[in-house]
Amino acid sequence: MSRRGKLVRPGLLLVLLCLTGGIVLAQSTPAIVRWHIGGGGGTAIGGTASISGALGQAVAGLSSGGNITLQAGFWTGRRQAKIYLPLVLRDYISYFEGPCEQEDNDRSSQANGPLYSGRYYCGYPNDWYDWFYVYLRTTGRITVSVTNYTGAGGQLLLFSQLGELLKRDYQGANDYDLYLEHTVSTGGIYYITVYTERNFNTTPYTLRVTYP
C-alpha cells in the first residue's frame, strides 16, 4: 500500500485498523464477545522485540501446558458468544471495607454495611448509636460480639429489616464485652446497633459478626 509513492509503515497500518474497529464497536450494541485482542499466550513479536507469555498470563491466542488450555475471558473451543455485564454482576455485593465505622451512622438509614462475615471492625463509643448491617443470602445463625467496650450503659441489639427487635444483650458491671446470637428464618438485611448511654470516649471497640 502506498501514498504519494511512500510506503505506509506496518505500525501505522495497525493503528488505523484498531481505530476503525473502535468506531464499528462504538456504533453497535455493547457486548463482550469471544473474539478479542490482548496480550498473548506463546510469543508476541514486533520489530526487534519478542515477548513470551507464561501459561494463563497472556490473552491473544491460546496458552497451553500439559492437558490444560487457557484462553483469557472465555472457554476455549466454544462457539462465539456474548456475555452481558448485568448477568455477570447480578449477585455482586459491595461490602463495607472498614476497618472502622464511618460517621454519621446514628440511625438505620445510615448504617455501615453490609459487613463481611468473620471480619473484625472497630467503632467508637463516642455517641449514643452506632448502626451496622449484614446481608444474608439464606437462613442461619447470626452471632455478634463486641470486645474492649469502654462505654457505660451499653447494649448490643439485633433488628430485622422491618425494625423488629430480635435479640439484645446488656452490659454488666465491670463488663467490657457484649455478645448475642440469633437464628433467622429468612435471608435479607439485619441491623446491628451498639448503644452507649454514657461515659462517651474514643477508645475503639472491636465488632465481629458471623453468619452463613
N, C-alpha and C positions, 0 to 999 in steps of 0.2 A: 504494500500500500504506500502511496506517495502523495505528496502535496507540494506543488511547485518544484518538483524534481528532488525533494528531500524525503528520505525515509522517515516514517513515524516510528519512534522507538518502542520496543515491546512494553516497557514500563508505562509509557503514556497510553498505549492501547488498552492495557489492563485497567487503568484509572477510568478511561472513557467507558469501558464495558461495565464497571461497577456503578458508575453514575447513572448509566442507562437503566441498569437493573433496579437501582434505588427508586427511580422515577416510576417504573412499572409497578413496583410493590406499593408505592405510596398511593397509587390510583386504584388499588384493588382492596378486597376485604382483608383486614388484618388476620393473619393466621400463621402458625408455626408449622412448616412442612418438613418432611424428612430431608429434602434436598437443601443443603446449606453449605456455606463456606466458612472455614475457620482454621485453626492451627491443625497440624496433621499427624496422623499415625504414619509410621515409616519415616521417610526423609523428604524434607522440603528444600528445594534448590532454587536460588535466584542469583544470577550473575556468578560471582565467585564465592558466594556464601552458601553453606549447606548446614541444615539443622535437622537433627534426628530426634523424634519424639518418643518418650517411653510409653509402655503399654497403658492405655487408658488416659493418657495425658493429652494427646493431640486430637484434632477434630476432623480435618479433611481426610477422607478416605477411611480405612479401617486400621485398628490396632489389634494385633493378634499375638498369642503366645500359648503354646500347647493346644488345648482344646477350647480356649477362650477367645472370643472375638468381640471387640467392643466398637461401637460407633456412637460418638457422643450425642446425647439428646434423644436417640430413638433406637428401637430394636433392630438389629442387623437382619437383613434378609426379608423384612416386611415390605409390603407394598406402600406406596406413598400415602400418607395420612395427614390429617390436620388435627391439631390439638389446640383448643381454645382455653385461655387462661382462666375464665370463670369456672370451668370444670376442674382444672388443676388445683385452684385455690379455694374450692368450695368449703373444705373443712379446716381451713387455716385459722389459727387463733394467735393473736398478737398478745403475748403475755407481758405482765408488768415485770421489768427487769430489776427495779430497786437500785441499789440494795436497801435503801431506807425509804420510809414513807415520803410522799410528796404532798405538801400542804397546798391548798386547803382540802383536806379530806375529812371535813367535820360533819358530813351527812351522807346518806346513801347515794345520792346523785353524784357525789364527788369521790366515791370510794376508789382506792387504788386497786388495780387488778386488770384481768384475772391473775391470781398468784400461781406460781408453779407449785406443784405438789412436791414436798420434801425440801424446798429451798429455804434458807434462812434469810429473813428480812429483819430490818430494825425500825423501831419507831421511838417516839419521844413522849413521855407523859407530861407534856407542857401545856395541854389544854384538856377540855372535857372529853372530846370524842376523837378517835382515830378509826376511820372506816376502811375496810378492805373487802374484796370479794373473790370468790373462786367460781369456776365453771366446771360442772361435772357432765360428762357425756352419758353417764349411766348411773344406776343406783349404787349405793355403797356407804361405807363409814367415813365420816369426816372427823379428823382429830385436829385439835388446835392447841398449841402450847405457847405460853408467854413466859420467858425467863428473864431474870435480872430486872424485874419490875420494881421501880423505886418510888412510884406514886403512892397515894393513900386513898382508901375507899375504892379500890379498883374492882372492876368487873370485866369479865370476858363473856361476850354474848354472840349467839349464832341465830341469824334470821333467815327465813325463806325469802324468795323474790317478792312475795306479796306482803312482806313486813311482819309475818308471824314469828314470834319468839319461839325458837325450838329448844335452846339449851342455854344455861347460864352458870358461870362459876364466880363466886365471891372471893375477894382477897381476905385471908385470915390474918390474925395478929402475927406480926413478925414474918409475914409471908411474902416472898419475892417471886413467886411463881403462880401462874393461872393455867388451868387446863380444862378442856371439855372434849367430849366425843359424842357423836350422834350419827345414827344410821338413817339415811334419807331414802325415801321410796321412789324418787324420780330424779332424773338428771335436771340440770339447769343451773341458774345462778343462786349462790348462797352468800349472804353478807356476814362479815365478822366485825365486831366492834370491840375496841379496847376503851373502856370508860375509866376516867380518873376524876375523883371527886375533889381532891385537894392535894397539897404538897406538890404542886407543879414544879418540874425541873427538866433539865435537858440531858440527863443520863439515859443513854439509849437502852431500850429493852429489845429482846430477840423474839421474833414471831416466826413460828413454823407451822404450816398446815400440810396435812397429808390427806389424800383422797384417791379414789380409783382412777 
